[in-house]
């Protein structure tokens, strides 16, 4: 299950910052950050799912929008053959399109960042809810925003301080992420994860950092050397 940390500033002139850790089956091929949709989404960059063609994370740098999707625990058991890809939800979101009331996809948490605010849309297979995030540091995983029942949120949310003026800004958050990796990746508190003992084939694979303000959006990317194992990253 992926993890997202986001800082929503109180000052609208200050950029919103986001750090996203992707957990996925290592055998499900992906394409690194790039412009993969020049026909339908010119100028959009993202991490593409090579199988279904959608995005895990996507950004419109000129338009100042970023969207990233996380799998969510579901209340219903629907035949996957009758559902579409969550990755296309991300591309629609970064294009500014509205979601239908009942998306025909598996459950998700969709984090959307724009210059005018940040929101998380939650779909559990039965109900669609949207929460606009107040100023502060928030953490999202497989359940609600800042969920007190999610071990990694309880353990680490307060450790991700408001980003300072360092260069690059994400270095401090990577330092914190490195501290979390002293935990075993199967520990429920871990952010760099190996979810196989919990019945999922997913492991942490990569990290993206994004910054959004009125001038636009910037995204950088780095892959772990081995799934589920931390190594110091250089995000580009």
C-alpha positions as CSV (number, residue, x, y, z in Angstrom):
1,X,0.0,0.0,0.0
2,X,1.5,3.4,-1.1
3,X,2.2,6.3,1.3
4,X,1.8,10.0,0.6
5,X,3.0,12.9,2.8
6,X,1.8,16.4,1.9
7,X,2.4,19.8,3.4
8,X,-0.4,22.3,2.8
9,X,0.9,25.8,3.7
10,X,-1.1,28.4,5.5
11,X,0.4,31.1,3.2
12,X,-1.1,30.7,-0.3
13,X,2.2,32.2,-1.7
14,X,4.1,29.2,-0.3
15,X,4.4,26.0,-2.4
16,X,2.5,22.8,-1.4
17,X,5.0,20.0,-1.1
18,X,4.3,16.2,-1.6
19,X,6.3,13.1,-1.1
20,X,4.9,9.8,-2.5
21,X,6.2,6.3,-2.1
22,X,4.9,3.7,-4.5
23,X,4.1,0.2,-3.5
24,X,3.3,-2.2,-6.4
25,X,4.0,-5.7,-7.6
26,X,7.6,-5.6,-9.0
27,X,6.5,-7.9,-11.8
28,X,3.9,-5.3,-13.0
29,X,6.0,-3.2,-15.5
30,X,6.0,0.6,-15.3
31,X,7.6,3.5,-17.1
32,X,9.6,6.1,-15.2
33,X,8.6,9.7,-15.0
34,X,8.1,11.0,-18.5
35,X,5.7,12.5,-21.1
36,X,3.8,9.3,-22.0
37,X,0.5,10.7,-23.3
38,X,1.4,13.4,-25.9
39,X,-1.8,12.8,-27.9
40,X,-4.5,12.9,-25.2
41,X,-2.6,14.8,-22.5
42,X,0.1,16.9,-24.1
43,X,2.6,18.3,-21.6
44,X,1.6,15.9,-18.8
45,X,4.4,14.0,-17.1
46,X,3.9,10.9,-15.0
47,X,4.8,7.4,-13.9
48,X,3.0,5.2,-16.4
49,X,1.5,1.7,-15.7
50,X,2.8,-0.2,-18.8
51,X,0.0,-2.7,-18.6
52,X,-3.1,-0.5,-18.5
53,X,-1.6,2.8,-19.8
54,X,-2.7,5.0,-17.0
55,X,-0.6,6.8,-14.3
56,X,0.2,6.2,-10.7
57,X,1.2,9.8,-10.4
58,X,0.9,12.5,-13.0
59,X,1.5,16.3,-13.2
60,X,0.6,19.2,-15.5
61,X,3.7,21.4,-14.9
62,X,2.3,24.4,-16.8
63,X,-1.2,24.1,-15.3
64,X,0.1,23.6,-11.8
65,X,-1.6,20.3,-11.0
66,X,-0.4,17.0,-9.5
67,X,-2.5,13.8,-8.8
68,X,-1.4,10.5,-7.3
69,X,-3.5,7.5,-6.4
70,X,-3.3,5.0,-3.6
71,X,-5.1,1.6,-3.3
72,X,-7.8,1.6,-0.6
73,X,-9.5,-1.1,1.4
74,X,-12.8,-1.8,-0.1
75,X,-16.3,-2.6,1.3
76,X,-17.5,-4.5,-1.8
77,X,-16.2,-7.5,-3.7
78,X,-16.7,-6.7,-7.4
79,X,-15.4,-8.9,-10.2
80,X,-12.2,-7.1,-11.5
81,X,-13.2,-8.0,-15.0
82,X,-16.0,-5.5,-14.8
83,X,-13.8,-2.6,-13.6
84,X,-11.5,-0.2,-15.3
85,X,-8.0,1.0,-14.4
86,X,-7.4,3.4,-11.5
87,X,-4.6,4.9,-13.5
88,X,-7.0,6.7,-15.8
89,X,-8.6,8.4,-12.8
90,X,-5.2,10.1,-12.2
91,X,-5.0,11.3,-15.8
92,X,-8.6,12.6,-15.7
93,X,-7.8,14.4,-12.4
94,X,-4.7,16.1,-13.6
95,X,-6.7,17.3,-16.6
96,X,-9.2,18.9,-14.2
97,X,-12.1,16.5,-15.0
98,X,-14.7,15.6,-12.3
99,X,-15.2,12.0,-11.1
100,X,-18.5,10.2,-11.6
101,X,-20.5,9.5,-8.4
102,X,-19.7,5.8,-8.7
103,X,-16.3,5.2,-10.4
104,X,-16.1,1.8,-12.1
105,X,-12.7,1.0,-10.6
106,X,-11.4,-0.6,-7.4
107,X,-11.2,1.5,-4.2
108,X,-8.7,4.4,-4.1
109,X,-7.5,7.5,-2.3
110,X,-6.8,10.2,-4.9
111,X,-4.6,13.0,-3.8
112,X,-4.9,16.2,-5.9
113,X,-2.7,19.2,-5.4
114,X,-3.3,22.6,-7.2
115,X,-2.3,26.1,-6.4
116,X,-5.8,26.8,-5.0
117,X,-5.7,23.9,-2.5
118,X,-5.3,20.1,-1.9
119,X,-8.0,17.5,-1.6
120,X,-8.3,13.8,-1.2
121,X,-11.1,11.9,-2.8
122,X,-11.9,8.5,-1.2
123,X,-13.7,5.7,-3.0
124,X,-14.4,2.4,-1.1
125,X,-16.6,0.8,-3.7
126,X,-19.8,2.1,-2.2
127,X,-19.4,5.8,-1.4
128,X,-17.3,8.7,-2.8
129,X,-16.1,11.3,-0.3
130,X,-13.9,14.3,-0.8
131,X,-11.9,16.0,2.0
132,X,-10.1,19.4,1.4
133,X,-6.9,19.4,3.5
134,X,-6.4,22.2,6.0
135,X,-2.9,23.8,6.4
136,X,-0.4,21.4,8.0
137,X,1.4,18.1,7.3
138,X,-0.9,15.2,6.4
139,X,-0.3,11.5,5.7
140,X,-2.4,9.2,3.5
141,X,-2.1,5.5,3.1
142,X,-4.8,2.8,2.5
143,X,-7.5,4.4,4.6
144,X,-8.6,7.9,5.7
145,X,-6.4,11.0,5.8
146,X,-4.3,11.0,9.0
147,X,-6.0,7.8,10.0
148,X,-5.2,7.0,13.7
149,X,-5.7,3.3,13.0
150,X,-2.9,3.2,10.4
151,X,0.3,2.2,12.2
152,X,2.7,4.1,9.9
153,X,0.7,7.3,10.2
154,X,0.8,7.1,14.0
155,X,4.5,6.3,14.0
156,X,5.7,8.9,11.5
157,X,3.4,11.7,10.5
158,X,4.8,14.1,13.1
159,X,8.3,13.3,12.1
160,X,7.8,14.9,8.7
161,X,8.4,18.5,9.7
162,X,7.2,21.4,7.5
163,X,9.8,21.7,4.7
164,X,12.3,24.5,5.3
165,X,14.2,26.5,2.7
166,X,16.9,23.9,2.0
167,X,18.1,23.1,-1.5
168,X,16.6,20.8,-2.6
169,X,13.6,21.1,-0.4
170,X,12.9,17.4,-0.3
171,X,16.2,16.4,1.3
172,X,14.9,16.8,4.8
173,X,11.9,14.6,4.0
174,X,14.2,12.0,2.5
175,X,16.3,12.1,5.7
176,X,13.1,11.3,7.6
177,X,12.2,8.5,5.2
178,X,15.6,7.0,5.7
179,X,15.0,7.0,9.4
180,X,11.7,5.1,8.9
181,X,13.6,2.5,7.0
182,X,15.4,1.2,10.1
183,X,12.2,-0.7,10.6
184,X,11.8,-4.1,9.0
185,X,9.8,-3.6,5.7
186,X,7.2,-6.1,7.0
187,X,6.6,-4.0,10.2
188,X,3.1,-2.4,10.1
189,X,4.8,0.9,10.9
190,X,7.2,0.8,8.0
191,X,6.8,3.2,5.0
192,X,9.4,1.4,2.9
193,X,7.4,-1.8,2.7
194,X,7.2,-5.5,1.9
195,X,3.5,-6.3,2.0
196,X,3.7,-10.0,1.0
197,X,3.2,-11.3,4.6
198,X,-0.1,-9.5,4.5
199,X,-1.3,-11.2,1.4
200,X,-0.3,-8.6,-1.2
201,X,2.5,-8.9,-3.7
202,X,3.4,-5.2,-3.4
203,X,6.7,-3.8,-2.3
204,X,8.0,-0.2,-2.2
205,X,9.6,0.5,-5.6
206,X,10.1,4.3,-6.1
207,X,9.7,7.7,-4.6
208,X,8.4,11.0,-6.2
209,X,8.5,14.5,-4.7
210,X,6.4,17.3,-6.1
211,X,6.0,21.1,-5.5
212,X,3.0,23.1,-6.6
213,X,2.4,26.8,-6.6
214,X,0.9,29.6,-8.7
215,X,3.8,29.3,-11.2
216,X,3.3,25.6,-11.9
217,X,4.3,22.2,-10.8
218,X,7.6,20.3,-10.5
219,X,8.0,16.6,-10.0
220,X,11.2,14.6,-9.4
221,X,11.7,10.8,-9.3
222,X,13.9,8.0,-8.0
223,X,13.8,4.2,-8.0
224,X,15.0,1.9,-5.2
225,X,17.7,-0.5,-6.2
226,X,15.8,-3.4,-4.8
227,X,12.0,-3.7,-4.1
228,X,11.2,-3.1,-0.5
229,X,14.8,-2.2,0.5
230,X,15.9,1.4,1.2
231,X,18.8,3.0,-0.4
232,X,19.7,6.7,-0.5
233,X,17.9,8.2,-3.5
234,X,18.9,11.0,-5.8
235,X,15.6,12.4,-7.1
236,X,15.6,13.9,-10.7
